[in-house]
């Protein structure tokens, strides 16, 4: 729960990176923003944080009216000999 991981968060709508980072100690990066006339805009962000940081960003996005489409955690490789990786 306290491990620092990279999370990919996809939301419906255009998200401004500076707005995301204005009130957060964790810096989110907008990786991709797309949208065409006939389809809704979708923004993919990355966040390098622990689980509490992820929950905080999700609450912020929800409070701003964004629809969360997906949240994924990047697989991490343990660097301790004999360690068992987290199961998803």
Biotite code that builds the C-alpha atoms (Angstrom):
import biotite.structure as struc

atoms = struc.array([
    struc.Atom([0.000, 0.000, 0.000], chain_id="A", res_id=1, res_name="UNK", atom_name="CA", element="C"),
    struc.Atom([2.909, 2.363, 0.689], chain_id="A", res_id=2, res_name="UNK", atom_name="CA", element="C"),
    struc.Atom([4.969, 1.246, -2.312], chain_id="A", res_id=3, res_name="UNK", atom_name="CA", element="C"),
    struc.Atom([5.687, 3.934, -4.876], chain_id="A", res_id=4, res_name="UNK", atom_name="CA", element="C"),
    struc.Atom([4.325, 2.804, -8.250], chain_id="A", res_id=5, res_name="UNK", atom_name="CA", element="C"),
    struc.Atom([3.544, 4.302, -11.622], chain_id="A", res_id=6, res_name="UNK", atom_name="CA", element="C"),
    struc.Atom([-0.173, 4.557, -12.328], chain_id="A", res_id=7, res_name="UNK", atom_name="CA", element="C"),
    struc.Atom([-1.905, 5.263, -15.642], chain_id="A", res_id=8, res_name="UNK", atom_name="CA", element="C"),
    struc.Atom([-5.212, 7.078, -15.254], chain_id="A", res_id=9, res_name="UNK", atom_name="CA", element="C"),
    struc.Atom([-7.533, 7.573, -18.223], chain_id="A", res_id=10, res_name="UNK", atom_name="CA", element="C"),
    struc.Atom([-10.398, 10.043, -17.978], chain_id="A", res_id=11, res_name="UNK", atom_name="CA", element="C"),
    struc.Atom([-13.065, 11.374, -20.290], chain_id="A", res_id=12, res_name="UNK", atom_name="CA", element="C"),
    struc.Atom([-12.400, 15.004, -21.118], chain_id="A", res_id=13, res_name="UNK", atom_name="CA", element="C"),
    struc.Atom([-9.441, 17.321, -21.506], chain_id="A", res_id=14, res_name="UNK", atom_name="CA", element="C"),
    struc.Atom([-7.278, 17.618, -18.390], chain_id="A", res_id=15, res_name="UNK", atom_name="CA", element="C"),
    struc.Atom([-4.797, 20.456, -18.015], chain_id="A", res_id=16, res_name="UNK", atom_name="CA", element="C"),
    struc.Atom([-1.485, 19.246, -16.552], chain_id="A", res_id=17, res_name="UNK", atom_name="CA", element="C"),
    struc.Atom([-0.824, 22.475, -14.641], chain_id="A", res_id=18, res_name="UNK", atom_name="CA", element="C"),
    struc.Atom([-4.308, 22.260, -13.088], chain_id="A", res_id=19, res_name="UNK", atom_name="CA", element="C"),
    struc.Atom([-3.614, 18.665, -12.000], chain_id="A", res_id=20, res_name="UNK", atom_name="CA", element="C"),
    struc.Atom([-0.361, 19.601, -10.315], chain_id="A", res_id=21, res_name="UNK", atom_name="CA", element="C"),
    struc.Atom([-1.456, 22.884, -8.730], chain_id="A", res_id=22, res_name="UNK", atom_name="CA", element="C"),
    struc.Atom([-2.580, 21.334, -5.446], chain_id="A", res_id=23, res_name="UNK", atom_name="CA", element="C"),
    struc.Atom([-0.796, 17.969, -5.406], chain_id="A", res_id=24, res_name="UNK", atom_name="CA", element="C"),
    struc.Atom([2.579, 17.037, -3.921], chain_id="A", res_id=25, res_name="UNK", atom_name="CA", element="C"),
    struc.Atom([2.760, 14.275, -6.547], chain_id="A", res_id=26, res_name="UNK", atom_name="CA", element="C"),
    struc.Atom([3.399, 15.419, -10.095], chain_id="A", res_id=27, res_name="UNK", atom_name="CA", element="C"),
    struc.Atom([1.103, 13.943, -12.746], chain_id="A", res_id=28, res_name="UNK", atom_name="CA", element="C"),
    struc.Atom([2.077, 14.030, -16.423], chain_id="A", res_id=29, res_name="UNK", atom_name="CA", element="C"),
    struc.Atom([-0.391, 14.175, -19.313], chain_id="A", res_id=30, res_name="UNK", atom_name="CA", element="C"),
    struc.Atom([0.815, 11.491, -21.715], chain_id="A", res_id=31, res_name="UNK", atom_name="CA", element="C"),
    struc.Atom([-1.911, 11.659, -24.328], chain_id="A", res_id=32, res_name="UNK", atom_name="CA", element="C"),
    struc.Atom([-4.914, 13.855, -24.993], chain_id="A", res_id=33, res_name="UNK", atom_name="CA", element="C"),
    struc.Atom([-7.196, 13.001, -27.878], chain_id="A", res_id=34, res_name="UNK", atom_name="CA", element="C"),
    struc.Atom([-10.573, 13.936, -29.171], chain_id="A", res_id=35, res_name="UNK", atom_name="CA", element="C"),
    struc.Atom([-12.309, 14.508, -32.445], chain_id="A", res_id=36, res_name="UNK", atom_name="CA", element="C"),
    struc.Atom([-15.508, 16.217, -33.476], chain_id="A", res_id=37, res_name="UNK", atom_name="CA", element="C"),
    struc.Atom([-17.558, 13.014, -33.288], chain_id="A", res_id=38, res_name="UNK", atom_name="CA", element="C"),
    struc.Atom([-15.922, 11.414, -30.229], chain_id="A", res_id=39, res_name="UNK", atom_name="CA", element="C"),
    struc.Atom([-15.391, 12.625, -26.676], chain_id="A", res_id=40, res_name="UNK", atom_name="CA", element="C"),
    struc.Atom([-11.955, 13.762, -25.584], chain_id="A", res_id=41, res_name="UNK", atom_name="CA", element="C"),
    struc.Atom([-9.888, 11.304, -23.554], chain_id="A", res_id=42, res_name="UNK", atom_name="CA", element="C"),
    struc.Atom([-6.802, 12.127, -21.487], chain_id="A", res_id=43, res_name="UNK", atom_name="CA", element="C"),
    struc.Atom([-4.212, 9.637, -20.237], chain_id="A", res_id=44, res_name="UNK", atom_name="CA", element="C"),
    struc.Atom([-2.089, 10.745, -17.260], chain_id="A", res_id=45, res_name="UNK", atom_name="CA", element="C"),
    struc.Atom([0.715, 9.069, -15.376], chain_id="A", res_id=46, res_name="UNK", atom_name="CA", element="C"),
    struc.Atom([1.345, 9.436, -11.682], chain_id="A", res_id=47, res_name="UNK", atom_name="CA", element="C"),
    struc.Atom([4.338, 8.188, -9.694], chain_id="A", res_id=48, res_name="UNK", atom_name="CA", element="C"),
    struc.Atom([3.027, 7.857, -6.135], chain_id="A", res_id=49, res_name="UNK", atom_name="CA", element="C"),
    struc.Atom([1.876, 5.518, -3.415], chain_id="A", res_id=50, res_name="UNK", atom_name="CA", element="C"),
    struc.Atom([-1.713, 4.298, -3.193], chain_id="A", res_id=51, res_name="UNK", atom_name="CA", element="C"),
    struc.Atom([-2.773, 7.266, -1.046], chain_id="A", res_id=52, res_name="UNK", atom_name="CA", element="C"),
    struc.Atom([-1.517, 9.643, -3.750], chain_id="A", res_id=53, res_name="UNK", atom_name="CA", element="C"),
    struc.Atom([-3.500, 7.735, -6.365], chain_id="A", res_id=54, res_name="UNK", atom_name="CA", element="C"),
    struc.Atom([-6.686, 7.925, -4.280], chain_id="A", res_id=55, res_name="UNK", atom_name="CA", element="C"),
    struc.Atom([-6.152, 11.648, -3.765], chain_id="A", res_id=56, res_name="UNK", atom_name="CA", element="C"),
    struc.Atom([-5.817, 12.269, -7.509], chain_id="A", res_id=57, res_name="UNK", atom_name="CA", element="C"),
    struc.Atom([-8.858, 10.127, -8.261], chain_id="A", res_id=58, res_name="UNK", atom_name="CA", element="C"),
    struc.Atom([-10.918, 12.100, -5.721], chain_id="A", res_id=59, res_name="UNK", atom_name="CA", element="C"),
    struc.Atom([-9.705, 15.369, -7.219], chain_id="A", res_id=60, res_name="UNK", atom_name="CA", element="C"),
    struc.Atom([-10.635, 14.282, -10.766], chain_id="A", res_id=61, res_name="UNK", atom_name="CA", element="C"),
    struc.Atom([-14.014, 12.998, -9.609], chain_id="A", res_id=62, res_name="UNK", atom_name="CA", element="C"),
    struc.Atom([-14.695, 16.224, -7.745], chain_id="A", res_id=63, res_name="UNK", atom_name="CA", element="C"),
    struc.Atom([-13.930, 18.191, -10.912], chain_id="A", res_id=64, res_name="UNK", atom_name="CA", element="C"),
    struc.Atom([-16.531, 16.143, -12.799], chain_id="A", res_id=65, res_name="UNK", atom_name="CA", element="C"),
    struc.Atom([-14.222, 13.901, -14.826], chain_id="A", res_id=66, res_name="UNK", atom_name="CA", element="C"),
    struc.Atom([-15.381, 10.360, -15.607], chain_id="A", res_id=67, res_name="UNK", atom_name="CA", element="C"),
    struc.Atom([-12.680, 7.804, -14.748], chain_id="A", res_id=68, res_name="UNK", atom_name="CA", element="C"),
    struc.Atom([-12.331, 5.337, -17.634], chain_id="A", res_id=69, res_name="UNK", atom_name="CA", element="C"),
    struc.Atom([-9.448, 3.213, -16.350], chain_id="A", res_id=70, res_name="UNK", atom_name="CA", element="C"),
    struc.Atom([-6.697, 3.019, -13.753], chain_id="A", res_id=71, res_name="UNK", atom_name="CA", element="C"),
    struc.Atom([-3.740, 0.696, -14.219], chain_id="A", res_id=72, res_name="UNK", atom_name="CA", element="C"),
    struc.Atom([-0.632, 0.078, -12.134], chain_id="A", res_id=73, res_name="UNK", atom_name="CA", element="C"),
    struc.Atom([2.624, -0.532, -13.939], chain_id="A", res_id=74, res_name="UNK", atom_name="CA", element="C"),
    struc.Atom([4.089, -3.885, -13.059], chain_id="A", res_id=75, res_name="UNK", atom_name="CA", element="C"),
    struc.Atom([7.174, -3.519, -10.902], chain_id="A", res_id=76, res_name="UNK", atom_name="CA", element="C"),
    struc.Atom([9.987, -6.003, -10.585], chain_id="A", res_id=77, res_name="UNK", atom_name="CA", element="C"),
    struc.Atom([11.088, -6.618, -7.010], chain_id="A", res_id=78, res_name="UNK", atom_name="CA", element="C"),
    struc.Atom([14.788, -5.931, -6.481], chain_id="A", res_id=79, res_name="UNK", atom_name="CA", element="C"),
    struc.Atom([15.081, -8.051, -3.344], chain_id="A", res_id=80, res_name="UNK", atom_name="CA", element="C"),
    struc.Atom([16.395, -11.584, -3.831], chain_id="A", res_id=81, res_name="UNK", atom_name="CA", element="C"),
    struc.Atom([13.667, -14.076, -3.014], chain_id="A", res_id=82, res_name="UNK", atom_name="CA", element="C"),
    struc.Atom([10.900, -11.485, -2.872], chain_id="A", res_id=83, res_name="UNK", atom_name="CA", element="C"),
    struc.Atom([7.468, -12.432, -4.133], chain_id="A", res_id=84, res_name="UNK", atom_name="CA", element="C"),
    struc.Atom([5.919, -9.927, -6.571], chain_id="A", res_id=85, res_name="UNK", atom_name="CA", element="C"),
    struc.Atom([2.565, -8.326, -5.756], chain_id="A", res_id=86, res_name="UNK", atom_name="CA", element="C"),
    struc.Atom([-0.402, -10.157, -7.237], chain_id="A", res_id=87, res_name="UNK", atom_name="CA", element="C"),
    struc.Atom([-2.939, -8.070, -9.183], chain_id="A", res_id=88, res_name="UNK", atom_name="CA", element="C"),
])
